[in-house]
Amino acid sequence: MMTPTRSAFALVLSTSALALASCGYETAGDGGRDAVSTPAPPQGEVVGPFRVTEHGTFNRPWAAAFEPGTGRLFLTERPGTLRVIDPATGATGTVEGVPQVDFGGQGGLGEVAFAPDYPRSKAVYLSWAEAGANDTRGAVVGRGTLACTATTACRIDGLEVIWRQTPKVTGRGHYSHRIAFSPDGKHMFVASGDRQKLEPAQDNSNTLGTIVRLNLDGTPAAGNPIPQNPEIWSYGHRNILGMAFDAQGRLWDVEHGPRGGDELNLVKPGANYGWPVVSEGDHYDGRPIPDHATRPDIAAPALHWETAIAPGNMIILRGDRFAQWRGQALVSSLTEGALVRVSLDGETAREEARYTFGQRLRSVIEGPDGALWVLEDGEGGRLLKLVPAS
């Protein structure tokens, strides 16, 4: 089994961060409750290869995306608020027209993503947890149009749900609901977690534990590989918290496994990734799960972590600011409080380094100029800008 390496840049984890890493992360890692860790770097501090500056604090931030062409950054707060920041001026605002969300556990407002044709359509996508009947809930994706007269005056018009995770079930975990657009801009991929129900991830009559491939209006895309369910692209997933396309147009995901089984996968159409039949980890109560090697008919991960990193999200670097890492993945880590750098080689992957910040990291994105923007997890989570230290 491949085990991760640590960079010489990495800082020593605090005692509290180590305690988080040692516990089952159905709550601590997957985000079921907020956790307390050591303070993050002060303004302007150098952390490994990064110079870090702060750009505000937020209430349980979850995802962020730059509006194409304006430099404004939109950021979701899990209780149900969409914020907008102009990093150039420091101006901030709260976006109107955001839906009511089912906040609790791991649920609430999730992804924010701009349409591939945004300069023309002004379409923006949100994902969130939606309440149902009889104490059930599920993830949804909605689409509307964004209108801003100033950074402090933005609204989403005509927001409507275009996709729903089915079925709605009890509990407030493993929504996943990350969004990625295909490189040609024609399709939307949505991560649909297993909702902590396990077996439905192997049952293609539903969309739990799957990645779905849709048209931009939320309808099933033509050519999907599962005749039984025209939405599904791949299945056998647990809790996908990151998806990204590489320069070859291949989709990768990173997902929470059970105890000791976090995975990075090269996602192929129609492939079964095994959950809960096989895993490189075991159940939280100690019950063993057969390894992927016992089922060669099931897709094995390109990389797994025996000690959980509890991924928050993932990007694949494309810009020039960190040109030496172009084509590599960066994974934000909740339990490790780190950015984990992974090289991708064909259909395999290898961890190259960890850069530890001493605070749970929920998301990392790459800005228009190649700078990295990181969201800390929890109440008072900071927005940090990372540029090369030298």
RAJO-V517187 format. One line per field, one symbol per residue. ss: DSSP state (2 for helix, 1 for strand, 0 for the rest). phi: phi as a letter, one per 40 degrees, with the letter a starting at -180 (. if undefined). psi: psi as a letter, one per 20 degrees, with the letter a starting at -180 (. if undefined). A space follows every 10 residues. Layout:
# RAJO-V517187
ss->???
phi->???
psi->???
This chain:
# RAJO-V517187
ss->0000000000 0000222222 2200000000 0000000000 0000011001 1111111110 1111110000 0111111000 1111110000 0111010000 0001001011 1111000222 2011111111 1000001111 1111111111 0011111111 1111000010 0000011111 1000001111 1100000022 2200000001 1111100001 0000000000 0111100011 1111100000 1111110010 0111111000 0100000000 0100000000 0222000000 0011100000 1111110000 0022200011 1110000111 1111100111 1111110000 1111110000 0111110011 1111111100
phi->.cbcbbcccc ccccdccccc cccccdbccc gcacbbbccc dcdgccbfcb bbbcbhbacf cbaaaccdgb gcbbbcbdch bbbbbbdcbg cbabccgccc bccifccicb cbaccdbddc cfcbbbbacb cbcfgbaacb bbbabcbbca dcababbgcb cbabcbccbc gbbfcgfcba bcdcgcbbbb cbccfgbgdd cbbccbbcgb bbbbcccgcd ccgccbdcac ccbaagcbac baaaccccgc cbbbaccccg acbbbccbcg cbcgcccbac bbcccgccbd ccccbccbcc ccabbcbdbf ccaabbcbcc cbccbdgccb bcbcccfbcb cbcbbgbbaa cbabbcbgad bcabbbcdcg ccbbbccgcg cccbbbbdca
psi->qpqqrqqihq rpqrghhhgg hirpkhghgi khrqqpaqqr prpjqpocjq ppqqlrqrnl qgqqqpppih iqpppqphik ppqppohhii qqrpprjqrp qnpqcjrbpd qpppqhkghg hkpqqqqrpp qaqlkrrrqr pqpaqpppir hjmqqpqkpq piqppqrqrr rlrlhfkqpq qqhijhqppp porikkiehi ijojirjpkr pqoqrijiqp qqjqiohhoi hpgrakqfnp iqqqqaiijq pqqpqpabok kqqpqopqpi qpjhpjgqqi arqhjipqpq rhhimiippq qhqqohppim qgaqrpphai hlhijpirqp pppghilrpp ppqpodjrqp phrpopijqp pgqprprhji qqpppqqapj pqoppprph.
